[in-house]
Amino acid sequence: MTAEQIPDARRCRIVVLMGSGSDQLDEAADAIALPISRDFGGLTVSFATGYWAPDGQKGEGPYDVDGLMRERVLRLDLLVMPELREAALDLLEETCREVNRRFALGCTHLHIECLDAEAEHRLIA
């Protein structure tokens, strides 16, 4: 392949964490996956357990671990071309806001990380 034929591997990796005490996170994940996949070709969804100190946003410890909160976390991983970063963030915010309302998830904030990444596929079949 010539340099002109090699596809650009640069991507923006977006990780979104959405914590909730709701038992409807599985349904919420499905509802989020549809519009994101429609516009960006797909995303990865996983679940985790998050622990949060009630004063965790104060910026420095020690933190109040007597009041440590535990919740289930919906994690969304999306890779997009760098020029699509803002459109992806806007759609994620809009979609998560709507799903939060529709399923009464009680989520207040989205934790969002944007990282520079490189992506490639290798044939293994």
MMTF fields as JSON, N, C-alpha, C and O atoms, coordinates in Angstrom:
{
  "mmtfVersion": "1.0.0",
  "mmtfProducer": "UNKNOWN",
  "numBonds": 499,
  "numAtoms": 500,
  "numGroups": 125,
  "numChains": 1,
  "numModels": 1,
  "chainsPerModel": [1],
  "groupsPerChain": [125],
  "chainIdList": ["A"],
  "bondAtomList": [4, 2, 8, 6, 12, 10, 16, 14, 20, 18, 24, 22, 28, 26, 32, 30, 36, 34, 40, 38, 44, 42, 48, 46, 52, 50, 56, 54, 60, 58, 64, 62, 68, 66, 72, 70, 76, 74, 80, 78, 84, 82, 88, 86, 92, 90, 96, 94, 100, 98, 104, 102, 108, 106, 112, 110, 116, 114, 120, 118, 124, 122, 128, 126, 132, 130, 136, 134, 140, 138, 144, 142, 148, 146, 152, 150, 156, 154, 160, 158, 164, 162, 168, 166, 172, 170, 176, 174, 180, 178, 184, 182, 188, 186, 192, 190, 196, 194, 200, 198, 204, 202, 208, 206, 212, 210, 216, 214, 220, 218, 224, 222, 228, 226, 232, 230, 236, 234, 240, 238, 244, 242, 248, 246, 252, 250, 256, 254, 260, 258, 264, 262, 268, 266, 272, 270, 276, 274, 280, 278, 284, 282, 288, 286, 292, 290, 296, 294, 300, 298, 304, 302, 308, 306, 312, 310, 316, 314, 320, 318, 324, 322, 328, 326, 332, 330, 336, 334, 340, 338, 344, 342, 348, 346, 352, 350, 356, 354, 360, 358, 364, 362, 368, 366, 372, 370, 376, 374, 380, 378, 384, 382, 388, 386, 392, 390, 396, 394, 400, 398, 404, 402, 408, 406, 412, 410, 416, 414, 420, 418, 424, 422, 428, 426, 432, 430, 436, 434, 440, 438, 444, 442, 448, 446, 452, 450, 456, 454, 460, 458, 464, 462, 468, 466, 472, 470, 476, 474, 480, 478, 484, 482, 488, 486, 492, 490, 496, 494],
  "bondOrderList": [1, 1, 1, 1, 1, 1, 1, 1, 1, 1, 1, 1, 1, 1, 1, 1, 1, 1, 1, 1, 1, 1, 1, 1, 1, 1, 1, 1, 1, 1, 1, 1, 1, 1, 1, 1, 1, 1, 1, 1, 1, 1, 1, 1, 1, 1, 1, 1, 1, 1, 1, 1, 1, 1, 1, 1, 1, 1, 1, 1, 1, 1, 1, 1, 1, 1, 1, 1, 1, 1, 1, 1, 1, 1, 1, 1, 1, 1, 1, 1, 1, 1, 1, 1, 1, 1, 1, 1, 1, 1, 1, 1, 1, 1, 1, 1, 1, 1, 1, 1, 1, 1, 1, 1, 1, 1, 1, 1, 1, 1, 1, 1, 1, 1, 1, 1, 1, 1, 1, 1, 1, 1, 1, 1],
  "groupList": [{"groupName": "MET", "atomNameList": ["N", "CA", "C", "O"], "elementList": ["N", "C", "C", "O"], "formalChargeList": [0, 0, 0, 0], "bondAtomList": [1, 0, 2, 1, 3, 2], "bondOrderList": [1, 1, 2], "singleLetterCode": "M", "chemCompType": "L-PEPTIDE LINKING"}, {"groupName": "THR", "atomNameList": ["N", "CA", "C", "O"], "elementList": ["N", "C", "C", "O"], "formalChargeList": [0, 0, 0, 0], "bondAtomList": [1, 0, 2, 1, 3, 2], "bondOrderList": [1, 1, 2], "singleLetterCode": "T", "chemCompType": "L-PEPTIDE LINKING"}, {"groupName": "ALA", "atomNameList": ["N", "CA", "C", "O"], "elementList": ["N", "C", "C", "O"], "formalChargeList": [0, 0, 0, 0], "bondAtomList": [1, 0, 2, 1, 3, 2], "bondOrderList": [1, 1, 2], "singleLetterCode": "A", "chemCompType": "L-PEPTIDE LINKING"}, {"groupName": "GLU", "atomNameList": ["N", "CA", "C", "O"], "elementList": ["N", "C", "C", "O"], "formalChargeList": [0, 0, 0, 0], "bondAtomList": [1, 0, 2, 1, 3, 2], "bondOrderList": [1, 1, 2], "singleLetterCode": "E", "chemCompType": "L-PEPTIDE LINKING"}, {"groupName": "GLN", "atomNameList": ["N", "CA", "C", "O"], "elementList": ["N", "C", "C", "O"], "formalChargeList": [0, 0, 0, 0], "bondAtomList": [1, 0, 2, 1, 3, 2], "bondOrderList": [1, 1, 2], "singleLetterCode": "Q", "chemCompType": "L-PEPTIDE LINKING"}, {"groupName": "ILE", "atomNameList": ["N", "CA", "C", "O"], "elementList": ["N", "C", "C", "O"], "formalChargeList": [0, 0, 0, 0], "bondAtomList": [1, 0, 2, 1, 3, 2], "bondOrderList": [1, 1, 2], "singleLetterCode": "I", "chemCompType": "L-PEPTIDE LINKING"}, {"groupName": "PRO", "atomNameList": ["N", "CA", "C", "O"], "elementList": ["N", "C", "C", "O"], "formalChargeList": [0, 0, 0, 0], "bondAtomList": [1, 0, 2, 1, 3, 2], "bondOrderList": [1, 1, 2], "singleLetterCode": "P", "chemCompType": "L-PEPTIDE LINKING"}, {"groupName": "ASP", "atomNameList": ["N", "CA", "C", "O"], "elementList": ["N", "C", "C", "O"], "formalChargeList": [0, 0, 0, 0], "bondAtomList": [1, 0, 2, 1, 3, 2], "bondOrderList": [1, 1, 2], "singleLetterCode": "D", "chemCompType": "L-PEPTIDE LINKING"}, {"groupName": "ARG", "atomNameList": ["N", "CA", "C", "O"], "elementList": ["N", "C", "C", "O"], "formalChargeList": [0, 0, 0, 0], "bondAtomList": [1, 0, 2, 1, 3, 2], "bondOrderList": [1, 1, 2], "singleLetterCode": "R", "chemCompType": "L-PEPTIDE LINKING"}, {"groupName": "CYS", "atomNameList": ["N", "CA", "C", "O"], "elementList": ["N", "C", "C", "O"], "formalChargeList": [0, 0, 0, 0], "bondAtomList": [1, 0, 2, 1, 3, 2], "bondOrderList": [1, 1, 2], "singleLetterCode": "C", "chemCompType": "L-PEPTIDE LINKING"}, {"groupName": "VAL", "atomNameList": ["N", "CA", "C", "O"], "elementList": ["N", "C", "C", "O"], "formalChargeList": [0, 0, 0, 0], "bondAtomList": [1, 0, 2, 1, 3, 2], "bondOrderList": [1, 1, 2], "singleLetterCode": "V", "chemCompType": "L-PEPTIDE LINKING"}, {"groupName": "LEU", "atomNameList": ["N", "CA", "C", "O"], "elementList": ["N", "C", "C", "O"], "formalChargeList": [0, 0, 0, 0], "bondAtomList": [1, 0, 2, 1, 3, 2], "bondOrderList": [1, 1, 2], "singleLetterCode": "L", "chemCompType": "L-PEPTIDE LINKING"}, {"groupName": "GLY", "atomNameList": ["N", "CA", "C", "O"], "elementList": ["N", "C", "C", "O"], "formalChargeList": [0, 0, 0, 0], "bondAtomList": [1, 0, 2, 1, 3, 2], "bondOrderList": [1, 1, 2], "singleLetterCode": "G", "chemCompType": "PEPTIDE LINKING"}, {"groupName": "SER", "atomNameList": ["N", "CA", "C", "O"], "elementList": ["N", "C", "C", "O"], "formalChargeList": [0, 0, 0, 0], "bondAtomList": [1, 0, 2, 1, 3, 2], "bondOrderList": [1, 1, 2], "singleLetterCode": "S", "chemCompType": "L-PEPTIDE LINKING"}, {"groupName": "PHE", "atomNameList": ["N", "CA", "C", "O"], "elementList": ["N", "C", "C", "O"], "formalChargeList": [0, 0, 0, 0], "bondAtomList": [1, 0, 2, 1, 3, 2], "bondOrderList": [1, 1, 2], "singleLetterCode": "F", "chemCompType": "L-PEPTIDE LINKING"}, {"groupName": "TYR", "atomNameList": ["N", "CA", "C", "O"], "elementList": ["N", "C", "C", "O"], "formalChargeList": [0, 0, 0, 0], "bondAtomList": [1, 0, 2, 1, 3, 2], "bondOrderList": [1, 1, 2], "singleLetterCode": "Y", "chemCompType": "L-PEPTIDE LINKING"}, {"groupName": "TRP", "atomNameList": ["N", "CA", "C", "O"], "elementList": ["N", "C", "C", "O"], "formalChargeList": [0, 0, 0, 0], "bondAtomList": [1, 0, 2, 1, 3, 2], "bondOrderList": [1, 1, 2], "singleLetterCode": "W", "chemCompType": "L-PEPTIDE LINKING"}, {"groupName": "LYS", "atomNameList": ["N", "CA", "C", "O"], "elementList": ["N", "C", "C", "O"], "formalChargeList": [0, 0, 0, 0], "bondAtomList": [1, 0, 2, 1, 3, 2], "bondOrderList": [1, 1, 2], "singleLetterCode": "K", "chemCompType": "L-PEPTIDE LINKING"}, {"groupName": "ASN", "atomNameList": ["N", "CA", "C", "O"], "elementList": ["N", "C", "C", "O"], "formalChargeList": [0, 0, 0, 0], "bondAtomList": [1, 0, 2, 1, 3, 2], "bondOrderList": [1, 1, 2], "singleLetterCode": "N", "chemCompType": "L-PEPTIDE LINKING"}, {"groupName": "HIS", "atomNameList": ["N", "CA", "C", "O"], "elementList": ["N", "C", "C", "O"], "formalChargeList": [0, 0, 0, 0], "bondAtomList": [1, 0, 2, 1, 3, 2], "bondOrderList": [1, 1, 2], "singleLetterCode": "H", "chemCompType": "L-PEPTIDE LINKING"}],
  "groupTypeList": [0, 1, 2, 3, 4, 5, 6, 7, 2, 8, 8, 9, 8, 5, 10, 10, 11, 0, 12, 13, 12, 13, 7, 4, 11, 7, 3, 2, 2, 7, 2, 5, 2, 11, 6, 5, 13, 8, 7, 14, 12, 12, 11, 1, 10, 13, 14, 2, 1, 12, 15, 16, 2, 6, 7, 12, 4, 17, 12, 3, 12, 6, 15, 7, 10, 7, 12, 11, 0, 8, 3, 8, 10, 11, 8, 11, 7, 11, 11, 10, 0, 6, 3, 11, 8, 3, 2, 2, 11, 7, 11, 11, 3, 3, 1, 9, 8, 3, 10, 18, 8, 8, 14, 2, 11, 12, 9, 1, 19, 11, 19, 5, 3, 9, 11, 7, 2, 3, 2, 3, 19, 8, 11, 5, 2],
  "groupIdList": [1, 2, 3, 4, 5, 6, 7, 8, 9, 10, 11, 12, 13, 14, 15, 16, 17, 18, 19, 20, 21, 22, 23, 24, 25, 26, 27, 28, 29, 30, 31, 32, 33, 34, 35, 36, 37, 38, 39, 40, 41, 42, 43, 44, 45, 46, 47, 48, 49, 50, 51, 52, 53, 54, 55, 56, 57, 58, 59, 60, 61, 62, 63, 64, 65, 66, 67, 68, 69, 70, 71, 72, 73, 74, 75, 76, 77, 78, 79, 80, 81, 82, 83, 84, 85, 86, 87, 88, 89, 90, 91, 92, 93, 94, 95, 96, 97, 98, 99, 100, 101, 102, 103, 104, 105, 106, 107, 108, 109, 110, 111, 112, 113, 114, 115, 116, 117, 118, 119, 120, 121, 122, 123, 124, 125],
  "secStructList": [7, 7, 6, 6, 6, 1, 7, 7, 7, 3, 3, 3, 3, 3, 3, 3, 3, 3, 3, 3, 7, 7, 6, 6, 2, 2, 2, 2, 2, 2, 2, 2, 2, 2, 2, 2, 2, 2, 2, 2, 1, 7, 7, 3, 3, 3, 3, 3, 3, 3, 3, 3, 7, 6, 6, 4, 4, 4, 1, 1, 1, 7, 7, 7, 7, 6, 6, 7, 3, 3, 3, 3, 3, 3, 3, 3, 3, 3, 3, 3, 7, 4, 4, 4, 2, 2, 2, 2, 2, 2, 2, 2, 2, 2, 2, 2, 2, 2, 2, 2, 2, 2, 6, 6, 7, 7, 7, 7, 7, 7, 3, 3, 3, 3, 3, 3, 3, 3, 7, 7, 7, 7, 7, 7, 7],
  "xCoordList": [0.828, 0.0, 0.87, 1.912, 0.416, 1.105, 0.582, -0.435, 1.276, 0.854, -0.555, -1.304, -0.925, -2.252, -3.348, -4.508, -2.989, -3.978, -4.181, -5.167, -3.293, -3.403, -4.43, -4.263, -5.494, -6.512, -5.948, -5.111, -6.423, -6.002, -6.549, -7.758, -5.693, -6.089, -6.446, -6.859, -6.299, -6.579, -8.064, -8.927, -8.332, -9.706, -9.771, -8.751, -10.981, -11.264, -12.037, -13.084, -11.523, -12.218, -13.009, -12.448, -14.309, -15.199, -15.715, -16.286, -15.505, -15.997, -17.009, -16.703, -18.213, -19.271, -19.674, -19.934, -19.725, -20.19, -21.474, -21.552, -22.479, -23.796, -24.233, -24.614, -24.181, -24.526, -25.997, -26.616, -26.555, -27.974, -28.272, -27.625, -29.243, -29.739, -30.905, -31.473, -31.269, -32.427, -32.164, -31.028, -33.232, -33.134, -33.412, -33.604, -33.431, -33.73, -32.524, -32.692, -31.321, -30.137, -29.961, -29.465, -30.354, -30.239, -31.114, -30.678, -32.347, -33.249, -32.727, -32.83, -32.17, -31.607, -30.446, -30.315, -29.613, -28.476, -28.964, -28.401, -30.001, -30.56, -31.079, -30.881, -31.739, -32.303, -31.206, -31.393, -30.084, -28.956, -28.241, -27.815, -28.11, -27.352, -27.941, -27.194, -29.247, -29.88, -29.489, -28.961, -29.713, -29.353, -27.845, -27.406, -27.059, -25.605, -25.103, -24.279, -25.597, -25.193, -25.662, -24.962, -26.842, -27.366, -26.418, -26.157, -25.907, -25.076, -23.586, -22.857, -23.116, -21.672, -21.274, -20.105, -22.21, -21.873, -21.82, -21.625, -21.986, -21.996, -21.239, -20.515, -21.409, -20.669, -20.627, -21.353, -19.783, -19.675, -20.313, -20.086, -21.115, -21.797, -21.347, -21.287, -21.034, -20.721, -21.251, -21.673, -21.222, -21.719, -20.621, -19.8, -20.621, -19.626, -20.305, -21.477, -19.564, -20.014, -19.142, -17.915, -19.774, -19.042, -19.213, -20.266, -18.187, -18.211, -17.879, -16.907, -18.667, -18.504, -18.604, -19.547, -17.641, -17.717, -18.676, -18.635, -19.535, -20.502, -19.843, -20.461, -18.607, -17.888, -16.76, -15.793, -16.888, -15.838, -15.508, -14.442, -16.397, -16.14, -15.398, -15.179, -15.007, -14.363, -12.932, -12.362, -12.33, -11.032, -9.833, -8.776, -9.949, -8.825, -9.346, -10.382, -8.605, -8.983, -8.426, -7.761, -8.683, -9.42, -10.925, -11.467, -11.571, -12.987, -13.791, -13.248, -15.088, -16.015, -16.362, -17.271, -15.633, -15.924, -16.995, -17.48, -17.371, -18.476, -19.78, -20.685, -19.857, -21.047, -20.86, -21.578, -19.898, -19.586, -20.838, -21.561, -21.073, -22.243, -21.8, -20.71, -22.663, -22.41, -23.55, -24.719, -23.205, -24.248, -23.765, -22.567, -24.721, -24.427, -24.146, -24.796, -23.177, -22.752, -22.872, -22.4, -23.512, -23.563, -22.378, -22.218, -21.543, -20.359, -20.561, -20.889, -20.359, -20.461, -19.088, -18.466, -18.611, -17.339, -17.62, -18.238, -17.155, -17.394, -16.111, -15.46, -15.749, -14.61, -15.15, -15.967, -14.689, -15.111, -13.904, -12.853, -14.076, -13.056, -12.948, -13.96, -11.752, -11.592, -12.538, -12.998, -12.825, -13.703, -15.169, -15.987, -15.506, -16.88, -17.056, -18.127, -16.003, -16.024, -17.202, -17.965, -17.355, -18.405, -19.802, -20.689, -19.997, -21.3, -21.614, -22.752, -20.607, -20.81, -21.132, -22.035, -20.409, -20.675, -22.075, -22.772, -22.484, -23.825, -24.907, -25.879, -24.731, -25.734, -25.747, -26.819, -24.585, -24.536, -25.258, -26.047, -24.993, -25.645, -27.163, -27.921, -27.589, -29.016, -29.703, -30.774, -29.082, -29.667, -29.709, -30.723, -28.619, -28.59, -29.585, -30.206, -29.744, -30.73, -32.14, -32.917, -32.463, -33.789, -34.021, -35.088, -33.039, -33.167, -33.256, -34.01, -32.495, -32.557, -33.979, -34.507, -34.585, -35.959, -36.959, -37.807, -36.859, -37.831, -37.85, -38.918, -36.675, -36.596, -36.473, -36.3, -36.559, -36.46, -35.225, -35.321, -34.063, -32.826, -32.271, -31.529, -32.623, -32.125, -30.677, -30.056, -30.123, -28.744, -28.684, -29.497, -27.721, -27.583, -26.521, -26.728, -25.396, -24.283, -23.817, -23.937, -23.288, -22.541, -21.07, -20.625, -20.315, -18.86, -18.383, -18.665, -17.661, -17.228, -15.721, -15.167, -15.067, -13.631, -13.433, -14.042, -12.584, -12.236, -10.728, -9.948, -10.335, -8.923, -8.516, -9.288, -7.31, -6.765, -6.414, -5.84, -6.756, -6.518, -6.161, -6.356, -5.641, -5.445, -6.203, -6.228, -6.813, -7.608, -7.229, -6.888, -7.293, -7.073, -7.821, -8.173, -8.056, -8.657, -7.657, -6.992, -7.568, -6.723, -7.567, -8.303, -7.441, -8.211, -7.701, -6.517, -8.588, -8.196, -8.968, -8.727, -9.901, -10.719, -10.035, -10.555],
  "yCoordList": [-1.188, 0.0, 1.249, 1.315, 2.205, 3.498, 4.312, 3.964, 5.39, 6.247, 6.79, 6.992, 7.027, 7.545, 6.5, 6.856, 5.217, 4.155, 3.726, 3.053, 4.091, 3.671, 4.557, 5.775, 3.948, 4.766, 5.388, 4.798, 6.574, 7.273, 6.532, 6.323, 6.141, 5.37, 6.253, 5.736, 7.567, 8.454, 8.433, 8.497, 8.342, 8.344, 9.135, 9.429, 9.469, 9.994, 8.901, 8.455, 8.48, 7.479, 8.218, 8.96, 8.006, 8.646, 7.574, 6.569, 7.807, 6.908, 7.696, 8.775, 7.153, 7.795, 6.858, 5.677, 7.388, 6.631, 7.271, 8.483, 6.422, 6.885, 6.014, 4.86, 6.558, 5.785, 5.904, 6.951, 4.791, 4.793, 3.654, 2.607, 3.872, 2.814, 2.067, 1.174, 2.418, 1.832, 0.393, 0.009, -0.389, -1.758, -1.795, -2.869, -0.635, -0.567, -0.167, 0.286, -0.328, 0.067, -0.768, -0.259, -2.035, -2.861, -2.295, -2.193, -1.929, -1.344, 0.013, 0.358, 0.773, 2.079, 1.918, 2.697, 0.912, 0.671, 0.403, 0.932, -0.409, -0.688, 0.586, 0.794, 1.437, 2.673, 3.654, 4.426, 3.631, 4.495, 3.953, 4.721, 2.644, 2.019, 2.313, 2.451, 2.409, 2.588, 3.901, 3.845, 5.069, 6.296, 6.479, 7.035, 6.02, 6.156, 5.262, 5.685, 4.031, 3.109, 3.603, 3.432, 4.214, 4.745, 5.796, 5.814, 6.67, 7.77, 7.458, 8.067, 6.508, 6.274, 4.812, 4.469, 3.949, 2.585, 1.586, 0.397, 2.018, 1.096, 1.651, 2.64, 1.018, 1.351, 0.126, -0.841, 0.167, -0.933, -0.498, 0.613, -1.388, -1.125, -2.171, -3.36, -1.727, -2.666, -2.089, -0.934, -2.895, -2.478, -2.667, -3.579, -1.8, -1.849, -1.438, -1.061, -1.514, -1.007, 0.178, 0.079, 1.297, 2.5, 2.815, 2.559, 3.364, 3.81, 5.29, 5.715, 6.077, 7.521, 8.055, 7.738, 8.857, 9.572, 10.749, 11.409, 11.018, 12.11, 13.471, 14.384, 13.619, 14.881, 14.758, 15.519, 13.813, 13.518, 14.643, 14.63, 15.615, 16.715, 17.877, 18.902, 17.738, 18.88, 19.097, 20.152, 18.136, 18.369, 17.823, 17.66, 17.533, 16.947, 16.168, 16.498, 15.133, 14.278, 14.797, 15.832, 14.102, 12.834, 13.047, 14.122, 11.986, 12.039, 11.256, 10.438, 11.517, 10.874, 9.472, 9.298, 8.477, 7.107, 6.452, 5.369, 7.1, 6.566, 6.649, 5.834, 7.645, 7.813, 7.309, 7.732, 6.403, 5.906, 5.344, 4.529, 5.8, 5.356, 4.323, 4.411, 3.352, 2.293, 2.313, 2.38, 2.254, 2.206, 1.445, 1.317, 0.955, 0.296, 1.378, 2.423, 1.114, 2.115, 1.52, 0.417, 2.277, 1.959, 2.65, 3.864, 1.873, 2.417, 2.306, 1.242, 3.425, 3.479, 3.821, 4.787, 3.045, 3.299, 3.505, 2.665, 4.639, 4.984, 5.522, 6.391, 5.008, 5.522, 6.276, 5.75, 7.511, 8.3, 8.992, 9.131, 9.415, 10.227, 11.53, 12.026, 12.096, 13.316, 14.45, 15.205, 14.571, 15.653, 15.432, 16.342, 14.22, 13.911, 13.952, 13.634, 14.344, 14.344, 15.148, 14.629, 16.388, 17.252, 16.722, 16.75, 16.245, 15.682, 14.456, 14.27, 13.625, 12.437, 12.827, 12.254, 13.789, 14.237, 14.826, 14.569, 15.61, 16.198, 15.123, 15.184, 14.131, 13.07, 12.211, 11.823, 11.906, 11.141, 11.885, 11.288, 13.173, 13.965, 13.989, 13.746, 14.283, 14.355, 13.008, 12.947, 11.94, 10.605, 10.166, 9.643, 10.374, 9.973, 10.787, 10.25, 12.06, 12.893, 12.351, 12.227, 12.028, 11.495, 10.133, 9.891, 9.26, 7.922, 8.026, 7.285, 8.936, 9.172, 9.567, 9.082, 10.447, 10.88, 9.75, 9.484, 9.084, 8.055, 6.887, 6.371, 6.467, 5.317, 5.715, 4.852, 7.007, 7.519, 6.949, 6.39, 7.099, 6.516, 7.285, 6.725, 8.551, 9.344, 9.759, 10.139, 9.696, 10.104, 11.628, 12.252, 12.22, 13.678, 14.154, 15.144, 13.46, 13.866, 12.696, 11.535, 13.021, 12.056, 12.322, 13.47, 11.266, 11.383, 11.067, 9.989, 11.998, 11.835, 12.01, 12.975, 11.072, 11.155, 11.096, 10.273, 11.971, 11.965, 11.771, 12.538, 10.739, 10.381, 10.256, 9.765, 10.699, 10.456, 8.979, 8.407, 8.366, 6.939, 6.643, 7.473, 5.459, 4.915, 3.609, 2.853, 3.341, 2.131, 1.399, 2.019, 0.091, -0.729, -2.035, -2.416, -2.703, -4.035, -4.997, -4.675, -6.174, -7.225, -8.472, -8.913, -9.013, -10.193, -11.406, -11.735, -12.071, -13.264, -14.499, -15.588, -14.348, -15.493, -16.187, -17.173],
  "zCoordList": [0.0, 0.0, 0.0, 0.652, -0.732, -0.702, 0.474, 1.074, 0.801, 1.907, 1.675, 2.632, 0.41, 0.107, 0.333, 0.541, 0.294, 0.437, 1.891, 2.193, 2.78, 4.176, 4.878, 4.934, 5.414, 6.085, 7.369, 8.052, 7.667, 8.872, 10.09, 10.192, 10.995, 12.171, 13.363, 14.402, 13.241, 14.373, 14.716, 13.84, 16.01, 16.498, 17.797, 18.42, 18.184, 19.515, 20.238, 19.768, 21.364, 22.171, 23.237, 24.044, 23.229, 24.192, 25.144, 24.722, 26.428, 27.472, 28.295, 28.802, 28.421, 29.192, 30.319, 30.09, 31.539, 32.698, 33.201, 33.405, 33.394, 33.814, 34.982, 34.787, 36.196, 37.384, 37.721, 37.531, 38.236, 38.579, 39.544, 39.512, 40.387, 41.255, 40.634, 41.262, 39.416, 38.749, 38.319, 38.039, 38.274, 37.756, 36.245, 35.675, 35.607, 34.174, 33.327, 32.195, 33.854, 33.083, 31.819, 30.814, 31.847, 30.634, 29.518, 28.371, 29.856, 28.87, 28.409, 27.232, 29.335, 28.997, 28.011, 27.067, 28.234, 27.334, 25.916, 24.956, 25.777, 24.453, 23.796, 22.598, 24.574, 24.036, 23.622, 22.682, 24.302, 23.941, 22.709, 21.847, 22.626, 21.538, 20.162, 19.194, 20.06, 18.741, 18.057, 16.947, 18.648, 17.931, 17.752, 16.745, 18.713, 18.585, 17.457, 16.646, 17.404, 16.337, 14.977, 13.978, 14.931, 13.662, 13.085, 11.883, 13.953, 13.465, 13.413, 12.63, 14.244, 14.341, 14.133, 14.314, 13.76, 13.389, 14.519, 14.268, 15.748, 16.88, 18.069, 17.952, 19.195, 20.404, 21.284, 21.055, 22.283, 23.239, 24.543, 25.023, 25.111, 26.373, 27.38, 27.069, 28.573, 29.657, 30.966, 31.026, 31.99, 33.295, 34.331, 34.231, 35.313, 36.379, 37.676, 37.686, 38.754, 40.043, 40.401, 40.394, 40.714, 41.078, 42.551, 43.134, 43.141, 44.536, 44.557, 43.932, 45.263, 45.262, 46.681, 47.406, 47.07, 48.343, 48.151, 47.113, 49.133, 48.966, 48.777, 48.229, 49.22, 49.069, 48.037, 48.074, 47.136, 46.171, 45.21, 44.593, 45.067, 44.135, 44.784, 44.137, 46.047, 46.707, 46.245, 46.522, 45.552, 44.94, 45.672, 45.062, 46.95, 47.674, 48.875, 49.451, 49.235, 50.353, 51.655, 51.678, 52.728, 52.738, 52.522, 52.78, 52.041, 51.729, 52.756, 53.499, 52.785, 53.708, 53.216, 52.404, 53.711, 53.28, 54.145, 53.815, 55.255, 56.054, 55.261, 55.439, 54.388, 53.564, 52.147, 51.241, 51.937, 50.597, 49.923, 50.496, 48.69, 47.932, 46.9, 46.335, 46.671, 45.691, 44.689, 45.069, 43.4, 42.388, 41.157, 40.906, 40.416, 39.153, 38.116, 38.1, 37.259, 36.275, 34.873, 34.598, 34.012, 32.59, 31.938, 32.058, 31.243, 30.573, 29.068, 28.545, 28.387, 26.933, 26.376, 26.817, 25.419, 24.751, 23.269, 22.615, 22.754, 21.357, 20.747, 21.326, 19.578, 18.807, 17.601, 16.845, 17.424, 16.268, 15.644, 16.27, 14.415, 13.772, 14.557, 15.054, 14.683, 15.483, 15.082, 15.938, 13.798, 13.361, 13.739, 13.601, 14.217, 14.637, 16.153, 16.669, 16.856, 18.326, 18.89, 19.705, 18.473, 19.032, 18.709, 19.562, 17.489, 17.118, 17.973, 18.405, 18.215, 19.048, 20.483, 21.091, 21.026, 22.399, 22.526, 23.507, 21.544, 21.576, 21.54, 22.294, 20.654, 20.555, 21.811, 22.274, 22.371, 23.619, 24.74, 25.472, 24.876, 25.923, 25.733, 26.672, 24.513, 24.206, 24.445, 25.048, 23.97, 24.102, 25.56, 26.02, 26.287, 27.699, 28.523, 29.441, 28.214, 28.914, 28.701, 29.647, 27.446, 27.127, 27.794, 28.358, 27.731, 28.333, 29.855, 30.485, 30.442, 31.889, 32.295, 33.296, 31.511, 31.792, 31.557, 32.408, 30.4, 30.029, 31.014, 31.341, 31.487, 32.387, 33.856, 34.717, 34.149, 35.529, 36.228, 37.321, 35.583, 36.11, 37.305, 38.112, 37.421, 38.544, 38.415, 39.408, 37.216, 36.988, 36.91, 36.228, 37.609, 37.62, 36.629, 35.928, 36.57, 35.713, 34.856, 35.246, 33.691, 32.892, 33.143, 33.104, 33.4, 33.451, 32.04, 31.517, 31.418, 30.029, 29.946, 30.473, 29.28, 29.003, 27.493, 26.81, 26.983, 25.558, 25.457, 26.023, 24.731, 24.638, 23.176, 22.352, 22.855, 21.532, 21.426, 22.352, 20.307, 20.135, 18.684, 17.796, 18.467, 17.132, 17.068, 18.039, 15.948, 15.815, 14.532, 13.524, 14.587, 13.403, 13.582, 14.699, 12.495, 12.531, 11.901, 10.916, 12.488, 11.923, 11.706, 12.588, 10.533, 10.161, 10.931, 10.859, 11.668, 12.412, 11.983, 12.504, 11.033, 10.586, 9.43, 8.907]
}
